[in-house]
C-alpha cells in the first residue's frame, strides 16, 4: 500500500515540485493539491489522505486552523508542516494543532521523505533546527511557571480574525463562512472583549503577532 499524500501550499511552483519528487518514490502517491487551508479541509474529506503536507502561512485559512479542522474530523490523518517559519510561535501553534511533524522549506527532499515514513510509523518528526526551538520554548515556559496558554479564542473566532486581518469586510466574512453579518459582528465584539482590544487595527496586529496571518507568506 502506498502512502497517500495531499499537498497544501499557496505557491503553485512548490506544489508542483513536491508532487514531482513524491511521485517518484515507489511507496508514495500524491492524491491532490490545495492552495489554501479551506481547500485543504475540503479535499481531506474527499480524498482521505494518510499524510497532509501543510504550509503554515496561507491566505483565507492558515495551516494551523486547517490542521485543527482536518484532525477533528479525520483523526487518522497525519499532518506534516512544511514552512519558512522557524520561530517558536509558528512551531508551537502547529504542534498544538496536532501536527506530527515540522520541517523547514529549505530542507533536502530526503529529509521530507524520511519524515513522511517516520510519521506513518506513528512517530513524531522535527527537523534538528525545529527540535532546538521546541526545547528552548519548553524551557522558557518552565521558567515562567504556569503562564496562560494564549488559547483564549475559539476556533471560529480565530478563523474570523484571520479573514478580518486580511482586510475583508464584515459582509465578505459572513459570505465566506456562511454565517450572518450579525454573527460576524458578535464574534468581533467577543474577540475585542476577550483580548481587551478596541479596534480592527489592534485585532489585525494581534493576528499577525500570533501567527494567524502573515505578511510574508
C-alpha positions as CSV (number, residue, x, y, z in Angstrom):
1,X,0.0,0.0,0.0
2,X,1.4,3.4,-1.0
3,X,1.3,6.4,1.4
4,X,-1.4,8.6,0.2
5,X,-0.5,12.3,0.3
6,X,-2.2,15.7,0.0
7,X,0.0,18.7,-0.7
8,X,-1.2,22.1,0.7
9,X,0.7,25.3,-0.3
10,X,-0.3,28.7,-1.7
11,X,2.5,28.6,-4.2
12,X,1.9,26.5,-7.3
13,X,5.6,26.0,-8.1
14,X,6.2,24.4,-4.7
15,X,3.2,22.2,-5.1
16,X,4.3,21.0,-8.5
17,X,7.9,20.5,-7.3
18,X,6.8,18.4,-4.3
19,X,4.4,16.4,-6.4
20,X,7.1,15.5,-9.0
21,X,9.5,14.4,-6.2
22,X,7.0,12.5,-4.2
23,X,5.5,10.6,-7.2
24,X,9.0,9.3,-7.9
25,X,9.0,7.5,-4.5
26,X,7.9,3.9,-5.0
27,X,5.9,3.9,-1.8
28,X,4.2,7.3,-2.1
29,X,1.3,8.6,-4.1
30,X,0.1,12.3,-4.3
31,X,-3.7,12.3,-4.3
32,X,-4.2,16.1,-4.8
33,X,-3.1,19.6,-4.2
34,X,-4.8,22.5,-2.3
35,X,-3.8,26.2,-2.4
36,X,-5.2,27.2,0.9
37,X,-6.4,25.8,4.2
38,X,-10.0,25.9,3.3
39,X,-9.5,23.9,0.1
40,X,-7.3,21.5,2.2
41,X,-10.1,20.8,4.6
42,X,-12.5,20.1,1.7
43,X,-10.0,17.8,-0.1
44,X,-9.0,15.9,3.0
45,X,-12.7,15.0,3.4
46,X,-13.0,13.9,-0.2
47,X,-9.6,12.1,-0.7
48,X,-8.9,10.7,2.9
49,X,-5.1,11.1,2.6
50,X,-2.7,9.4,5.0
51,X,-0.5,12.4,5.1
52,X,-1.1,16.1,4.6
53,X,2.0,18.2,3.9
54,X,0.8,21.6,5.2
55,X,2.1,25.0,4.6
56,X,1.6,27.2,7.7
57,X,1.0,30.8,6.4
58,X,-1.7,30.9,3.8
59,X,-4.5,33.3,2.9
60,X,-8.1,32.7,3.8
61,X,-7.4,29.8,6.3
62,X,-3.9,29.2,7.7
63,X,-2.3,25.9,8.2
64,X,-2.9,25.9,11.9
65,X,-6.6,26.2,11.7
66,X,-6.8,23.9,8.7
67,X,-4.9,21.2,10.7
68,X,-7.3,21.6,13.6
69,X,-10.3,21.2,11.4
70,X,-8.9,18.2,9.5
71,X,-7.8,16.3,12.6
72,X,-11.1,17.0,14.4
73,X,-12.9,15.1,11.6
74,X,-10.2,12.7,10.4
75,X,-8.1,11.7,13.4
76,X,-6.2,9.0,11.5
77,X,-4.8,11.6,9.1
78,X,-1.2,12.8,9.9
79,X,-0.1,16.4,9.3
80,X,3.5,17.4,8.5
81,X,4.1,21.2,8.5
82,X,6.5,22.5,5.8
83,X,7.2,26.1,6.4
84,X,9.6,29.0,6.0
85,X,8.9,29.9,9.7
86,X,11.3,28.5,12.3
87,X,10.3,30.8,15.3
88,X,8.6,29.2,18.3
89,X,5.3,30.9,17.7
90,X,4.5,29.0,14.5
91,X,6.1,25.8,15.6
92,X,4.2,25.7,18.9
93,X,0.8,26.5,17.3
94,X,1.3,23.8,14.6
95,X,2.1,21.3,17.2
96,X,-0.9,22.4,19.4
97,X,-3.0,21.9,16.3
98,X,-1.9,18.3,16.2
99,X,0.8,18.2,13.6
100,X,3.0,15.1,13.8
101,X,6.0,16.7,12.0
102,X,7.5,20.1,11.3
103,X,10.2,20.8,8.7
104,X,11.6,24.0,7.0
105,X,11.2,24.6,3.3
106,X,15.0,24.7,2.9
107,X,15.3,21.1,3.9
108,X,16.5,18.4,1.5
109,X,13.9,16.2,-0.1
110,X,15.5,13.2,1.6
111,X,14.5,14.7,5.0
112,X,10.9,15.2,3.9
113,X,10.6,11.6,2.6
114,X,12.2,10.4,5.9
115,X,9.7,12.5,7.9
116,X,6.8,11.1,5.9
117,X,7.8,7.5,6.6
118,X,8.6,8.3,10.3
119,X,5.1,9.9,10.8
120,X,3.4,7.0,9.0
121,X,5.1,4.7,11.5
122,X,3.3,6.5,14.3
123,X,6.2,8.7,15.5
124,X,6.9,12.4,15.5
125,X,9.4,14.1,13.3
126,X,11.0,17.5,13.9
127,X,13.9,18.8,11.9
128,X,17.0,19.5,14.1
129,X,16.6,23.2,13.9
130,X,12.9,22.9,15.0
131,X,13.8,20.5,17.8
132,X,16.1,23.1,19.3
133,X,13.3,25.7,19.0
134,X,10.8,23.4,20.8
135,X,13.3,22.7,23.6
136,X,14.0,26.4,24.1
137,X,10.3,27.2,24.2
138,X,9.7,24.5,26.7
139,X,12.4,25.7,29.0
140,X,11.1,29.3,28.6
141,X,7.6,28.3,29.7
142,X,9.1,26.3,32.6
143,X,10.9,29.4,33.8
144,X,7.6,31.4,33.7
145,X,5.6,28.8,35.6
146,X,2.0,28.2,34.8
147,X,1.5,31.0,32.3
148,X,-1.6,31.4,30.2
149,X,-1.6,29.3,27.1
150,X,-2.9,32.1,24.9
151,X,-5.7,29.9,23.6
152,X,-8.4,32.4,24.7
153,X,-10.2,32.5,21.3
154,X,-12.4,29.8,20.0
155,X,-11.6,28.0,16.6
156,X,-14.4,30.1,14.9
157,X,-13.1,33.3,16.4
158,X,-9.6,32.6,15.1
159,X,-11.0,31.9,11.7
160,X,-12.9,35.1,11.6
161,X,-9.9,37.0,12.9
162,X,-7.6,35.8,10.2
163,X,-10.1,36.8,7.4
164,X,-10.7,40.2,9.2
165,X,-7.0,40.8,9.4
166,X,-6.6,40.1,5.7
167,X,-8.8,43.1,5.0
168,X,-12.2,41.6,4.3
169,X,-15.4,43.4,5.3
170,X,-18.0,42.0,7.7
171,X,-20.3,41.1,4.8
172,X,-17.4,39.3,2.9
173,X,-16.6,37.3,6.0
174,X,-20.2,36.4,6.5
175,X,-20.5,35.2,2.9
176,X,-17.2,33.2,3.0
177,X,-18.1,31.4,6.3
178,X,-21.8,31.0,5.5
179,X,-22.9,32.9,8.6
180,X,-24.9,36.1,9.2
181,X,-23.4,39.6,9.4
182,X,-24.8,39.8,12.9
183,X,-22.8,36.6,13.9
184,X,-19.6,38.1,12.5
185,X,-20.2,41.3,14.5
186,X,-20.8,39.2,17.6
187,X,-17.5,37.3,17.1
188,X,-15.7,40.6,16.6
189,X,-17.1,42.1,19.7
190,X,-16.4,39.0,21.8
191,X,-12.8,38.9,20.5
192,X,-12.3,42.6,21.4
193,X,-13.7,41.9,24.9
194,X,-11.6,38.8,25.4
195,X,-8.3,40.4,24.2
196,X,-9.0,43.9,25.6
197,X,-8.6,45.5,22.2
198,X,-10.7,48.3,20.8
199,X,-10.3,48.5,17.0
200,X,-9.9,46.3,13.9
201,X,-6.4,47.7,13.6
202,X,-5.5,46.3,17.0
203,X,-7.1,43.0,16.2
204,X,-5.0,42.8,13.0
205,X,-1.8,43.5,14.9
206,X,-2.7,40.7,17.3
207,X,-3.4,38.3,14.4
208,X,0.0,39.0,12.9
209,X,1.7,38.7,16.2
210,X,0.0,35.4,17.0
211,X,0.8,33.9,13.6
212,X,-2.8,33.7,12.4
213,X,-1.9,35.7,9.3
214,X,1.4,36.8,7.9
215,X,2.6,39.5,5.5
216,X,5.5,37.4,4.2
217,X,3.6,34.2,3.1
